[in-house]
Structures are given as structure tokens and as C-alpha cells.
């Protein structure tokens, strides 16, 4: 069994943010590591493109401009 894992770019230095777009693989496995936090995405949006905005304190995940996950 093959599991596709998508990892967005590494976060820039503290106090700045990064925004990127990632396509959710068929497995639905996207892991964001921000500081000490891991954020997983469900398999439901497989094949769709998510916009991810993250800094060292929070992560926001949007699908078609609508937030599907936000956290600190």
C-alpha cells in the first residue's frame, strides 16, 4: 500500500507567515508541522486544492476560500 504524504514548505523564521497551495493526495494525508503542533487533513477533500496559511502560532486551511480548519 502506498501512502502519499504532502508536506508544505518549512515555516520561515518566527514572526513571519507562509501561504501555499497543496493538492490533497488520494490518501488524504497532509501533515503540517508548526512548532510543536501537528494538523491532519481528512480524506474527504482528496484531489482538491487547499490553501494553507501558517505561522509559528496558528494554521488556517481553506477549501475554495472557505475555512475548513483553523487552530493555534
TIMI-512358 format. One record per atom (N, C-alpha, C): residue in one letter; atom name; residue number from 0; x negated, y, z. Coordinates in steps of 0.05 Angstrom, whole numbers, plus 5000, padded with zeros to 4 digits. Atoms other than C-alpha are relative to their C-alpha. Layout:
<nodes>
{residuo: A atomo: CA num: NUM east: X north: Y up: Z}
...
</nodes>
This chain:
<nodes>
{residuo: X atomo: N num: 0 east: 4983 north: 4976 up: 5000}
{residuo: X atomo: CA num: 0 east: 5000 north: 5000 up: 5000}
{residuo: X atomo: C num: 0 east: 4982 north: 5025 up: 5000}
{residuo: X atomo: N num: 1 east: 5015 north: 4975 up: 5002}
{residuo: X atomo: CA num: 1 east: 4973 north: 5068 up: 4981}
{residuo: X atomo: C num: 1 east: 5016 north: 5022 up: 5013}
{residuo: X atomo: N num: 2 east: 4987 north: 4977 up: 4987}
{residuo: X atomo: CA num: 2 east: 4988 north: 5129 up: 5023}
{residuo: X atomo: C num: 2 east: 4986 north: 5025 up: 4990}
{residuo: X atomo: N num: 3 east: 5011 north: 4975 up: 5009}
{residuo: X atomo: CA num: 3 east: 4978 north: 5197 up: 4992}
{residuo: X atomo: C num: 3 east: 5001 north: 5020 up: 5023}
{residuo: X atomo: N num: 4 east: 5001 north: 4980 up: 4979}
{residuo: X atomo: CA num: 4 east: 4956 north: 5249 up: 5042}
{residuo: X atomo: C num: 4 east: 4991 north: 5025 up: 4988}
{residuo: X atomo: N num: 5 east: 5008 north: 4974 up: 5011}
{residuo: X atomo: CA num: 5 east: 4954 north: 5322 up: 5022}
{residuo: X atomo: C num: 5 east: 4991 north: 5017 up: 5023}
{residuo: X atomo: N num: 6 east: 5010 north: 4982 up: 4979}
{residuo: X atomo: CA num: 6 east: 4912 north: 5369 up: 5063}
{residuo: X atomo: C num: 6 east: 4996 north: 5027 up: 4988}
{residuo: X atomo: N num: 7 east: 5004 north: 4973 up: 5009}
{residuo: X atomo: CA num: 7 east: 4918 north: 5444 up: 5052}
{residuo: X atomo: C num: 7 east: 4972 north: 5010 up: 5006}
{residuo: X atomo: N num: 8 east: 5027 north: 4989 up: 4994}
{residuo: X atomo: CA num: 8 east: 4855 north: 5487 up: 5053}
{residuo: X atomo: C num: 8 east: 4996 north: 5004 up: 5030}
{residuo: X atomo: N num: 9 east: 5007 north: 4995 up: 4972}
{residuo: X atomo: CA num: 9 east: 4819 north: 5495 up: 5120}
{residuo: X atomo: C num: 9 east: 5008 north: 5028 up: 5007}
{residuo: X atomo: N num: 10 east: 4992 north: 4973 up: 4991}
{residuo: X atomo: CA num: 10 east: 4842 north: 5554 up: 5161}
{residuo: X atomo: C num: 10 east: 4976 north: 5018 up: 5001}
{residuo: X atomo: N num: 11 east: 5021 north: 4981 up: 4998}
{residuo: X atomo: CA num: 11 east: 4800 north: 5617 up: 5157}
{residuo: X atomo: C num: 11 east: 4994 north: 5007 up: 5029}
{residuo: X atomo: N num: 12 east: 5007 north: 4992 up: 4973}
{residuo: X atomo: CA num: 12 east: 4767 north: 5649 up: 5218}
{residuo: X atomo: C num: 12 east: 5024 north: 5010 up: 5016}
{residuo: X atomo: N num: 13 east: 4979 north: 4992 up: 4982}
{residuo: X atomo: CA num: 13 east: 4811 north: 5665 up: 5278}
{residuo: X atomo: C num: 13 east: 5010 north: 5029 up: 4994}
{residuo: X atomo: N num: 14 east: 4989 north: 4974 up: 5005}
{residuo: X atomo: CA num: 14 east: 4858 north: 5724 up: 5268}
{residuo: X atomo: C num: 14 east: 5009 north: 5005 up: 4971}
{residuo: X atomo: N num: 15 east: 4991 north: 4998 up: 5027}
{residuo: X atomo: CA num: 15 east: 4870 north: 5713 up: 5194}
{residuo: X atomo: C num: 15 east: 5018 north: 4977 up: 4993}
{residuo: X atomo: N num: 16 east: 4980 north: 5021 up: 5008}
{residuo: X atomo: CA num: 16 east: 4921 north: 5671 up: 5156}
{residuo: X atomo: C num: 16 east: 4994 north: 4990 up: 4972}
{residuo: X atomo: N num: 17 east: 5002 north: 5011 up: 5027}
{residuo: X atomo: CA num: 17 east: 4924 north: 5627 up: 5095}
{residuo: X atomo: C num: 17 east: 5028 north: 4992 up: 4990}
{residuo: X atomo: N num: 18 east: 4974 north: 5009 up: 5013}
{residuo: X atomo: CA num: 18 east: 4982 north: 5614 up: 5047}
{residuo: X atomo: C num: 18 east: 4992 north: 4983 up: 4976}
{residuo: X atomo: N num: 19 east: 5006 north: 5018 up: 5023}
{residuo: X atomo: CA num: 19 east: 4982 north: 5556 up: 4998}
{residuo: X atomo: C num: 19 east: 5026 north: 4986 up: 4993}
{residuo: X atomo: N num: 20 east: 4978 north: 5017 up: 5009}
{residuo: X atomo: CA num: 20 east: 5029 north: 5513 up: 4959}
{residuo: X atomo: C num: 20 east: 4990 north: 4971 up: 4997}
{residuo: X atomo: N num: 21 east: 5008 north: 5028 up: 5003}
{residuo: X atomo: CA num: 21 east: 5027 north: 5437 up: 4963}
{residuo: X atomo: C num: 21 east: 5025 north: 4985 up: 4990}
{residuo: X atomo: N num: 22 east: 4979 north: 5017 up: 5010}
{residuo: X atomo: CA num: 22 east: 5067 north: 5385 up: 4926}
{residuo: X atomo: C num: 22 east: 5001 north: 4976 up: 5019}
{residuo: X atomo: N num: 23 east: 4997 north: 5022 up: 4981}
{residuo: X atomo: CA num: 23 east: 5095 north: 5332 up: 4973}
{residuo: X atomo: C num: 23 east: 4997 north: 4974 up: 4984}
{residuo: X atomo: N num: 24 east: 5003 north: 5026 up: 5014}
{residuo: X atomo: CA num: 24 east: 5070 north: 5263 up: 4951}
{residuo: X atomo: C num: 24 east: 5023 north: 4981 up: 5006}
{residuo: X atomo: N num: 25 east: 4978 north: 5019 up: 4996}
{residuo: X atomo: CA num: 25 east: 5117 north: 5203 up: 4946}
{residuo: X atomo: C num: 25 east: 5002 north: 4989 up: 5028}
{residuo: X atomo: N num: 26 east: 5000 north: 5010 up: 4972}
{residuo: X atomo: CA num: 26 east: 5096 north: 5180 up: 5015}
{residuo: X atomo: C num: 26 east: 5012 north: 5020 up: 5019}
{residuo: X atomo: N num: 27 east: 4990 north: 4980 up: 4982}
{residuo: X atomo: CA num: 27 east: 5119 north: 5246 up: 5044}
{residuo: X atomo: C num: 27 east: 4980 north: 5009 up: 5021}
{residuo: X atomo: N num: 28 east: 5020 north: 4995 up: 4979}
{residuo: X atomo: CA num: 28 east: 5055 north: 5250 up: 5085}
{residuo: X atomo: C num: 28 east: 4984 north: 5025 up: 4993}
{residuo: X atomo: N num: 29 east: 5017 north: 4976 up: 5000}
{residuo: X atomo: CA num: 29 east: 5027 north: 5320 up: 5093}
{residuo: X atomo: C num: 29 east: 4993 north: 5005 up: 5029}
{residuo: X atomo: N num: 30 east: 5009 north: 4994 up: 4973}
{residuo: X atomo: CA num: 30 east: 4986 north: 5334 up: 5154}
{residuo: X atomo: C num: 30 east: 4986 north: 5027 up: 5001}
{residuo: X atomo: N num: 31 east: 5013 north: 4974 up: 4996}
{residuo: X atomo: CA num: 31 east: 4969 north: 5405 up: 5175}
{residuo: X atomo: C num: 31 east: 4987 north: 4999 up: 5027}
{residuo: X atomo: N num: 32 east: 5014 north: 4999 up: 4975}
{residuo: X atomo: CA num: 32 east: 4917 north: 5412 up: 5228}
{residuo: X atomo: C num: 32 east: 4993 north: 5029 up: 5005}
{residuo: X atomo: N num: 33 east: 5005 north: 4972 up: 4993}
{residuo: X atomo: CA num: 33 east: 4917 north: 5481 up: 5260}
{residuo: X atomo: C num: 33 east: 4992 north: 5001 up: 5030}
{residuo: X atomo: N num: 34 east: 5010 north: 5000 up: 4972}
{residuo: X atomo: CA num: 34 east: 4874 north: 5487 up: 5322}
{residuo: X atomo: C num: 34 east: 5004 north: 4973 up: 5012}
{residuo: X atomo: N num: 35 east: 4995 north: 5025 up: 4987}
{residuo: X atomo: CA num: 35 east: 4899 north: 5432 up: 5367}
{residuo: X atomo: C num: 35 east: 5027 north: 4988 up: 4992}
{residuo: X atomo: N num: 36 east: 4972 north: 5008 up: 5007}
{residuo: X atomo: CA num: 36 east: 4966 north: 5423 up: 5332}
{residuo: X atomo: C num: 36 east: 5001 north: 4985 up: 4974}
{residuo: X atomo: N num: 37 east: 4995 north: 5015 up: 5025}
{residuo: X atomo: CA num: 37 east: 4988 north: 5372 up: 5280}
{residuo: X atomo: C num: 37 east: 5030 north: 5004 up: 4993}
{residuo: X atomo: N num: 38 east: 4973 north: 4996 up: 5010}
{residuo: X atomo: CA num: 38 east: 5050 north: 5386 up: 5238}
{residuo: X atomo: C num: 38 east: 5005 north: 4980 up: 4978}
{residuo: X atomo: N num: 39 east: 4993 north: 5020 up: 5021}
{residuo: X atomo: CA num: 39 east: 5081 north: 5329 up: 5197}
{residuo: X atomo: C num: 39 east: 5024 north: 5008 up: 4985}
{residuo: X atomo: N num: 40 east: 4976 north: 4995 up: 5017}
{residuo: X atomo: CA num: 40 east: 5130 north: 5335 up: 5139}
{residuo: X atomo: C num: 40 east: 5013 north: 4974 up: 4994}
{residuo: X atomo: N num: 41 east: 4984 north: 5024 up: 5005}
{residuo: X atomo: CA num: 41 east: 5185 north: 5284 up: 5127}
{residuo: X atomo: C num: 41 east: 4998 north: 4993 up: 4970}
{residuo: X atomo: N num: 42 east: 5000 north: 5011 up: 5028}
{residuo: X atomo: CA num: 42 east: 5191 north: 5242 up: 5063}
{residuo: X atomo: C num: 42 east: 5022 north: 5013 up: 4983}
{residuo: X atomo: N num: 43 east: 4977 north: 4989 up: 5015}
{residuo: X atomo: CA num: 43 east: 5256 north: 5277 up: 5043}
{residuo: X atomo: C num: 43 east: 4992 north: 5019 up: 4977}
{residuo: X atomo: N num: 44 east: 5007 north: 4982 up: 5022}
{residuo: X atomo: CA num: 44 east: 5222 north: 5333 up: 5002}
{residuo: X atomo: C num: 44 east: 4979 north: 4989 up: 4981}
{residuo: X atomo: N num: 45 east: 5020 north: 5012 up: 5018}
{residuo: X atomo: CA num: 45 east: 5177 north: 5283 up: 4964}
{residuo: X atomo: C num: 45 east: 5004 north: 5010 up: 4971}
{residuo: X atomo: N num: 46 east: 4999 north: 4991 up: 5028}
{residuo: X atomo: CA num: 46 east: 5160 north: 5310 up: 4895}
{residuo: X atomo: C num: 46 east: 5005 north: 5030 up: 4998}
{residuo: X atomo: N num: 47 east: 4995 north: 4971 up: 5001}
{residuo: X atomo: CA num: 47 east: 5177 north: 5382 up: 4914}
{residuo: X atomo: C num: 47 east: 4976 north: 5016 up: 5009}
{residuo: X atomo: N num: 48 east: 5023 north: 4983 up: 4992}
{residuo: X atomo: CA num: 48 east: 5130 north: 5440 up: 4925}
{residuo: X atomo: C num: 48 east: 5008 north: 5017 up: 5024}
{residuo: X atomo: N num: 49 east: 4996 north: 4984 up: 4976}
{residuo: X atomo: CA num: 49 east: 5125 north: 5472 up: 4994}
{residuo: X atomo: C num: 49 east: 4980 north: 5023 up: 5001}
{residuo: X atomo: N num: 50 east: 5018 north: 4978 up: 4994}
{residuo: X atomo: CA num: 50 east: 5096 north: 5539 up: 5012}
{residuo: X atomo: C num: 50 east: 4993 north: 4999 up: 5029}
{residuo: X atomo: N num: 51 east: 5009 north: 5003 up: 4972}
{residuo: X atomo: CA num: 51 east: 5055 north: 5536 up: 5075}
{residuo: X atomo: C num: 51 east: 4984 north: 5026 up: 5007}
{residuo: X atomo: N num: 52 east: 5014 north: 4977 up: 4989}
{residuo: X atomo: CA num: 52 east: 5033 north: 5597 up: 5114}
{residuo: X atomo: C num: 52 east: 4991 north: 4992 up: 5028}
{residuo: X atomo: N num: 53 east: 5010 north: 5008 up: 4973}
{residuo: X atomo: CA num: 53 east: 4988 north: 5584 up: 5174}
{residuo: X atomo: C num: 53 east: 4977 north: 5018 up: 5008}
{residuo: X atomo: N num: 54 east: 5023 north: 4988 up: 4987}
{residuo: X atomo: CA num: 54 east: 4940 north: 5618 up: 5221}
{residuo: X atomo: C num: 54 east: 4993 north: 4983 up: 5024}
{residuo: X atomo: N num: 55 east: 5009 north: 5016 up: 4977}
{residuo: X atomo: CA num: 55 east: 4907 north: 5596 up: 5285}
{residuo: X atomo: C num: 55 east: 5021 north: 4997 up: 5022}
{residuo: X atomo: N num: 56 east: 4979 north: 5002 up: 4980}
{residuo: X atomo: CA num: 56 east: 4972 north: 5605 up: 5324}
{residuo: X atomo: C num: 56 east: 5026 north: 4988 up: 4991}
{residuo: X atomo: N num: 57 east: 4974 north: 5010 up: 5009}
{residuo: X atomo: CA num: 57 east: 5030 north: 5586 up: 5280}
{residuo: X atomo: C num: 57 east: 4999 north: 4989 up: 4971}
{residuo: X atomo: N num: 58 east: 4997 north: 5012 up: 5027}
{residuo: X atomo: CA num: 58 east: 5052 north: 5548 up: 5218}
{residuo: X atomo: C num: 58 east: 5029 north: 5003 up: 4991}
{residuo: X atomo: N num: 59 east: 4974 north: 4997 up: 5011}
{residuo: X atomo: CA num: 59 east: 5111 north: 5563 up: 5173}
{residuo: X atomo: C num: 59 east: 5001 north: 4985 up: 4974}
{residuo: X atomo: N num: 60 east: 4998 north: 5016 up: 5024}
{residuo: X atomo: CA num: 60 east: 5134 north: 5515 up: 5119}
{residuo: X atomo: C num: 60 east: 5027 north: 5007 up: 4987}
{residuo: X atomo: N num: 61 east: 4976 north: 4992 up: 5015}
{residuo: X atomo: CA num: 61 east: 5183 north: 5538 up: 5065}
{residuo: X atomo: C num: 61 east: 5004 north: 4982 up: 4976}
{residuo: X atomo: N num: 62 east: 4991 north: 5015 up: 5023}
{residuo: X atomo: CA num: 62 east: 5221 north: 5500 up: 5012}
{residuo: X atomo: C num: 62 east: 5019 north: 5018 up: 4985}
{residuo: X atomo: N num: 63 east: 4984 north: 4982 up: 5016}
{residuo: X atomo: CA num: 63 east: 5249 north: 5543 up: 4956}
{residuo: X atomo: C num: 63 east: 5006 north: 5026 up: 5015}
{residuo: X atomo: N num: 64 east: 4997 north: 4975 up: 4986}
{residuo: X atomo: CA num: 64 east: 5239 north: 5604 up: 5000}
{residuo: X atomo: C num: 64 east: 5015 north: 4998 up: 5027}
{residuo: X atomo: N num: 65 east: 4985 north: 5003 up: 4975}
{residuo: X atomo: CA num: 65 east: 5278 north: 5575 up: 5059}
{residuo: X atomo: C num: 65 east: 4982 north: 4985 up: 5020}
{residuo: X atomo: N num: 66 east: 5016 north: 5013 up: 4980}
{residuo: X atomo: CA num: 66 east: 5242 north: 5557 up: 5123}
{residuo: X atomo: C num: 66 east: 5011 north: 4972 up: 5008}
{residuo: X atomo: N num: 67 east: 4992 north: 5026 up: 4992}
{residuo: X atomo: CA num: 67 east: 5243 north: 5483 up: 5139}
{residuo: X atomo: C num: 67 east: 4986 north: 4991 up: 5026}
{residuo: X atomo: N num: 68 east: 5014 north: 5005 up: 4975}
{residuo: X atomo: CA num: 68 east: 5193 north: 5484 up: 5196}
{residuo: X atomo: C num: 68 east: 4984 north: 5024 up: 5008}
{residuo: X atomo: N num: 69 east: 5016 north: 4978 up: 4990}
{residuo: X atomo: CA num: 69 east: 5162 north: 5537 up: 5239}
{residuo: X atomo: C num: 69 east: 4992 north: 4992 up: 5029}
{residuo: X atomo: N num: 70 east: 5008 north: 5006 up: 4973}
{residuo: X atomo: CA num: 70 east: 5122 north: 5530 up: 5302}
{residuo: X atomo: C num: 70 east: 4975 north: 5014 up: 5008}
{residuo: X atomo: N num: 71 east: 5024 north: 4987 up: 4989}
{residuo: X atomo: CA num: 71 east: 5069 north: 5556 up: 5347}
{residuo: X atomo: C num: 71 east: 4983 north: 4978 up: 5012}
</nodes>
